[in-house]
Amino acid sequence: MPQCGVIHLPGFSLENSTRMHNRQFRARTHGLKVLITGGAGFIGSATIRHLIGQTAAHVVNVDSLTYAGNLESLADAASSDRYAFEHADICDKKRIAQILRTHQPDAIMHLAAESHVDRSIDGPEAFLQTNVVGTGRLLQVATEYWRALPAERRAAFRFLHISTDEVFGDLAADGEPFCETTAYAPSSPYAATKAASDHLVRAWGRTYKLPVLITNCSNNYGPYQFPEKLIPHMILNALSGKPLPVYGDGRQIRDWLYVEDHARALWTVLTRGRVGETYNIGGCNEQRNIDVVRTICALLQRHAPPSPERRYEDLITYVTDRPGHDSRYAINAGKIERELGWKPAETFETGLAKTVTWYLENRRWWQRVLDGSYRLVRIGTSAVS
């Protein structure tokens, strides 16, 4: 296994050149203007809520509002005079260039992505377009914008690319958790397109000297998550009395990261991270899928009990496994804790309890989502066996 140390991208003189850049950047974080792509999505909206609610940053949200984009997740932030929304697709270079010229951001946080593995199995083309083509076009436009900035602003500019632990592929049960130097071995079309986007960002850092950073996170969960993902899917199916479909034997292991912890980590990396570096962000909460589902059932049984003769756990149904399903992901988040002082505030128990409570108390939000195109149906089984 490679050592989980600091990654130095070729082409960067980190010890000298970035020291000055970091000092300048941190000095300007009060009132910093950040352009966030995909800000109406799950992680993007959590990040915007954090920046508007907990920092003095100004935010420009750029989102194409596909099926998973929901501006209702930003209702509180949208009332701030430090928030602006631009309806745009990152593949549209002309439109993105115009937005950059208009808003003049000090940094870009790139979260826009197609992100659901099952959807990538059924329809990989959208993932190729957004995650690969879109990232490439955004990098081109961002580089042109950055080069035209005055010297001081150019030195302080950051491009933070948010990625996933799925780029590392399958991890053996006794394998060491993924670190920043783990080789990429993606299994799904989704993971492969995210790996490609990571490589593009690194290439722009090396070739064009664009001041980039990359984060790779573990499985996120929490309020406002689109209900095709495991945790909200199980909560809403259970409340509807529908089967709780568990892939295979349910023993697949994931490291779970509460989305508000992730938002804090992204701001930490943006404002304190070293140019050219990659940081893994994990929740330090490895759980088997079946245990996650059973814990959800127990929480719902306590807080929203069904009729006396029903138990939520009786709804668990084992279904055919997903094609190419990785058995385990686990993140070593030691680097971000050592170098930047971040660690998750929530345990899996506290985070999941908050999440279940939020869905119980915010039925209007998810009922409006379900009134749209999503109907709690299983996808991702159309691959040729």
C-alpha atoms as one frame of an Amber mdcrd trajectory, in Angstrom:
protein
   0.000   0.000   0.000   1.254   3.531  -0.740   2.008   5.780   2.181  -0.725
   8.286   3.006   1.470  11.343   2.793   1.378  14.714   1.111   0.913  14.772
  -2.663   3.017  17.273  -4.556   1.823  17.785  -8.102   4.632  18.258 -10.600
   4.873  21.848 -11.732   4.166  23.390  -8.326   6.812  24.874  -6.029   4.705
  24.393  -2.936   7.130  25.416  -0.250   7.776  28.859  -1.692   5.134  29.969
  -4.156   2.032  28.752  -2.330   3.100  30.124   1.054   2.583  33.640  -0.203
  -0.606  32.691  -2.052  -2.106  31.044   1.031  -1.307  34.053   3.196  -2.899
  36.409   0.687  -5.929  34.158   0.260  -6.636  33.783   3.969  -6.333  37.535
   4.439  -9.112  38.045   1.896 -11.624  35.454   3.119 -13.734  38.148   4.768
 -16.160  39.029   2.018 -14.694  36.447  -0.343 -16.863  35.824  -3.411 -17.163
  32.143  -4.284 -18.778  30.736  -7.421 -20.262  27.309  -6.683 -21.294  25.035
  -9.529 -24.104  22.608  -8.730 -25.180  24.696  -5.759 -28.796  23.517  -5.924
 -27.749  19.908  -5.412 -27.386  18.051  -2.122 -23.769  18.835  -1.199 -23.781
  22.136  -3.054 -26.808  23.463  -1.186 -25.336  22.384   2.166 -22.133  24.218
   1.277 -24.037  27.377   0.339 -26.090  27.250   3.535 -22.844  26.960   5.493
 -21.127  29.826   3.685 -24.105  32.172   3.987 -24.926  31.164   7.554 -21.478
  30.691   9.081 -19.049  32.865   7.095 -18.921  36.337   5.544 -18.534  34.915
   2.033 -20.594  35.991  -0.963 -21.921  33.112  -3.072 -22.804  32.826  -6.754
 -24.758  29.614  -7.332 -24.491  28.260 -10.891 -26.823  25.327 -11.525 -28.622
  23.905 -14.561 -31.450  22.591 -12.310 -31.588  19.016 -13.552 -33.789  16.470
 -11.757 -31.750  16.609  -8.510 -31.354  20.404  -8.353 -33.814  21.999  -5.949
 -33.789  25.709  -5.123 -36.169  25.045  -2.225 -33.122  23.641  -0.409 -31.736
  27.190  -0.434 -34.788  29.107   0.712 -33.063  30.641   3.745 -29.782  31.403
   1.981 -31.570  32.955  -1.002 -32.870  35.808   1.154 -29.314  36.992   1.840
 -27.850  39.915  -0.082 -24.653  37.839  -0.270 -26.330  35.218  -2.498 -26.940
  35.226  -6.251 -28.267  32.515  -8.568 -27.400  31.940 -12.225 -29.291  29.294
 -14.199 -26.605  27.831 -16.463 -24.986  24.612 -17.665 -21.226  24.219 -17.114
 -20.972  22.813 -20.646 -21.972  26.240 -22.013 -18.589  27.988 -22.191 -19.971
  31.288 -23.455 -22.535  31.516 -20.671 -20.060  30.549 -17.932 -17.527  33.086
 -19.237 -20.202  35.784 -19.078 -21.089  34.809 -15.486 -17.435  34.999 -14.453
 -17.024  38.426 -16.014 -20.208  39.688 -14.345 -19.645  38.379 -10.827 -15.820
  38.432 -10.644 -15.442  35.564  -8.121 -12.317  35.066  -6.022 -12.668  31.277
  -6.112 -14.602  28.465  -7.779 -15.933  25.413  -5.953 -16.847  22.846  -8.595
 -19.588  20.513  -7.339 -21.753  20.188 -10.458 -21.892  16.522 -11.418 -24.107
  13.612 -12.272 -23.604  11.517  -9.160 -25.885   8.474  -8.888 -24.255   5.141
  -9.726 -27.510   3.447 -10.753 -28.317   6.241 -13.205 -24.814   5.954 -14.683
 -25.467   2.273 -15.400 -28.747   2.995 -17.162 -27.585   6.159 -18.960 -23.823
   6.842 -18.966 -23.986   9.536 -21.659 -25.188  12.244 -19.256 -22.284  11.416
 -16.943 -19.763  11.684 -19.766 -21.212  15.023 -20.808 -21.450  16.704 -17.413
 -18.600  15.145 -15.459 -15.985  15.001 -18.212 -16.934  17.478 -20.944 -18.448
  19.926 -18.466 -15.417  19.879 -16.183 -13.074  20.315 -19.134 -14.997  23.306
 -20.449 -15.252  24.867 -16.997 -11.479  24.535 -16.592 -10.880  26.242 -19.923
 -13.119  29.186 -19.093 -11.814  29.441 -15.508  -8.224  29.527 -16.758  -8.982
  32.346 -19.187 -10.740  34.292 -16.428  -7.913  33.677 -13.916  -5.197  34.783
 -16.322  -6.985  38.104 -16.889  -7.176  38.964 -13.180  -4.910  41.603 -11.637
  -1.729  40.120 -10.165  -2.818  40.143  -6.515  -6.204  38.554  -7.236  -4.613
  36.065  -9.613  -2.201  34.956  -6.870  -5.050  34.393  -4.409  -7.496  32.656
  -6.775  -8.497  29.029  -6.098 -10.247  26.314  -8.116 -11.515  23.612  -5.737
 -12.775  20.430  -7.396 -14.997  18.169  -5.291 -14.789  14.447  -6.081 -15.564
  11.057  -4.548 -13.878   8.064  -2.931 -15.460   5.875  -5.621 -12.610   6.777
  -7.983 -10.432   4.410  -5.931 -12.628   1.394  -6.669 -13.219  -1.672  -4.535
 -11.450  -2.103  -1.184 -10.786  -5.484   0.376 -12.311  -6.176   3.776  -8.865
  -6.080   5.391  -7.443  -3.366   3.124  -6.084  -0.078   4.431  -8.496   2.840
   3.899  -8.041   4.977   0.798  -5.450   7.726   1.132  -4.507  10.544  -1.188
  -1.950   8.406  -3.030  -4.181   5.351  -3.575  -4.254   4.368  -7.249  -7.479
   5.010  -9.140  -9.509   1.938 -10.159 -13.118   3.045 -10.770 -15.803   0.390
 -11.230 -18.915   2.242 -12.423 -19.456   4.720 -15.261 -20.088   7.359 -12.592
 -16.802   6.665 -10.812 -14.897   6.533 -14.102 -16.198   9.934 -15.178 -15.314
  11.436 -11.806 -11.831   9.934 -12.073 -11.509  11.529 -15.506 -12.553  14.903
 -14.101  -9.948  14.600 -11.328  -7.259  13.927 -13.925  -8.362  16.939 -15.950
  -8.092  19.208 -12.915  -4.611  17.911 -12.117  -3.579  18.392 -15.738  -4.756
  22.011 -15.693  -2.793  22.558 -12.506   0.368  21.154 -14.001   0.120  22.456
 -17.570  -1.502  25.850 -17.083  -0.545  26.432 -13.425  -4.193  27.030 -12.509
  -4.212  27.045  -8.659  -6.247  23.888  -8.094  -7.199  21.750  -5.120  -9.061
  18.421  -5.109 -11.112  16.710  -2.417 -12.338  13.105  -2.431 -15.169  12.428
  -0.017 -16.945   9.367   1.323 -20.711   8.723   1.177 -22.666  11.822   2.189
 -26.003  11.831   3.984 -28.179  14.351   5.771 -31.048  16.824   5.199 -32.241
  17.725   1.690 -30.762  14.641  -0.021 -32.504  13.566  -3.206 -34.473  10.417
  -2.343 -32.857   8.032  -4.811 -29.843   7.701  -2.464 -29.817   4.902   0.118
 -30.696   6.688   3.354 -33.550   8.957   2.187 -34.818   6.185  -0.092 -35.164
   3.837   2.876 -36.748   6.488   5.090 -39.389   7.432   2.548 -40.109   3.882
   1.431 -40.586   2.847   5.053 -42.951   5.746   5.758 -44.930   4.733   2.661
 -45.072   1.080   3.708 -43.107   0.038   0.620 -40.365  -2.635   0.450 -36.865
  -1.597   1.522 -34.700  -3.010  -1.310 -31.220  -4.049  -0.154 -28.700  -5.012
  -2.831 -27.297  -8.531  -2.606 -26.644  -9.589   0.992 -26.383  -5.999   2.232
 -22.846  -6.476   3.540 -21.302  -3.774   1.378 -19.429  -1.299   3.574 -19.397
   2.475   3.195 -17.854   5.291   5.205 -20.632   7.772   6.015 -20.033  11.538
   6.143 -22.677  13.956   7.459 -23.157  16.584   4.767 -22.767  19.558   7.115
 -19.388  18.191   8.216 -18.467  17.961   4.542 -19.467  21.581   3.953 -17.199
  22.690   6.800 -14.365  20.640   5.340 -14.741  22.205   1.883 -14.549  25.721
   3.294 -11.494  24.669   5.318  -9.750  23.319   2.220 -10.657  26.366   0.164
  -9.346  28.840   2.719  -6.471  26.891   4.273  -5.510  24.119   1.853  -2.270
  24.168  -0.120  -2.429  24.785  -3.843  -1.922  21.592  -5.827  -2.919  19.300
  -2.963  -5.554  16.588  -2.654  -7.440  16.051   0.611  -9.558  13.025   1.506
 -12.676  13.860   3.530 -14.250  10.995   5.467 -16.706  10.499   8.287 -14.724
   7.762  10.074 -17.992   5.801  10.165 -17.763   2.493   8.316 -21.129   0.745
   8.237 -22.605  -2.216   6.359 -25.571  -1.240   4.199 -27.862  -3.701   5.950
 -26.929  -2.216   9.328 -27.689   1.274   8.041 -31.134   0.129   6.939 -31.824
  -1.618  10.235 -30.776   1.475  12.194 -33.130   3.611  10.092 -35.927   1.146
  10.819 -35.220   1.308  14.560 -35.220   5.130  14.567 -38.478   5.268  12.631
 -40.013   2.622  14.882 -39.245   4.887  17.839 -40.239   8.258  16.367 -42.958
   7.377  13.843 -44.301   3.943  14.793 -46.591   2.280  12.244 -49.684   0.325
  13.223 -49.169  -2.076  16.155 -49.017  -5.136  13.927 -46.293  -3.672  11.633
 -42.547  -3.354  12.020 -40.476  -1.341   9.570 -37.748  -3.981   9.583 -40.221
  -6.470   8.109 -40.184  -4.366   4.924 -36.508  -5.233   4.216 -36.253  -7.106
   0.915 -33.063  -8.479  -0.612 -32.802  -7.819  -4.351 -30.371  -8.639  -7.147
 -27.093  -6.845  -6.614 -26.060  -3.823  -8.677 -23.742  -4.653 -11.624 -20.106
  -4.054 -10.655 -21.028  -3.227  -7.060 -17.961  -2.388  -4.950 -17.891  -4.221
  -1.633 -16.186  -1.589   0.521 -15.088   2.046   0.590 -13.178   3.573   3.484
 -11.389   6.908   3.766  -8.217   7.797   5.644  -8.879  11.448   6.525  -5.698
  11.853   8.561  -4.119  14.393   6.229  -6.891  16.998   6.448  -6.964  16.629
  10.233  -3.165  16.893  10.613  -2.632  19.753   8.183  -5.863  21.747   8.351
  -7.375  20.799  11.708 -10.685  19.469  10.344 -12.467  16.389  11.656 -16.122
  15.378  11.586 -18.318  16.681  14.389 -21.035  14.048  13.929 -20.854  10.348
  14.650 -22.968   8.100  12.458 -25.451   7.691  15.308 -25.931  11.428  15.894
 -25.927  12.304  12.193 -28.426   9.607  11.251 -30.731  10.575  14.118 -30.680
  14.203  12.897 -31.336  13.035   9.347 -34.345  10.866  10.210 -35.777  13.674
  12.340 -35.342  16.159   9.485 -37.256  13.966   7.028 -40.034  13.446   9.550
 -40.313  17.191  10.148 -39.975  18.303   6.521 -42.526  16.216   4.655 -43.499
  19.145   2.448 -39.978  19.299   0.964 -39.757  15.642   0.007 -43.388  15.299
  -0.980 -42.858  18.070  -3.521 -39.780  16.215  -4.802 -41.815  13.030  -5.166
 -44.523  14.916  -7.027 -41.945  15.463  -9.781 -40.097  12.881 -11.866 -38.895
  10.578  -9.088 -41.150   7.840  -7.753 -39.002   5.746  -5.388 -38.349   3.131
  -8.076 -35.186   1.145  -8.493 -32.899   1.902 -11.433 -29.477   0.674 -12.513
 -30.371  -2.882 -13.497 -30.352  -2.570 -17.274 -26.698  -3.582 -17.727 -26.095
  -6.708 -19.793 -25.386  -9.630 -17.473
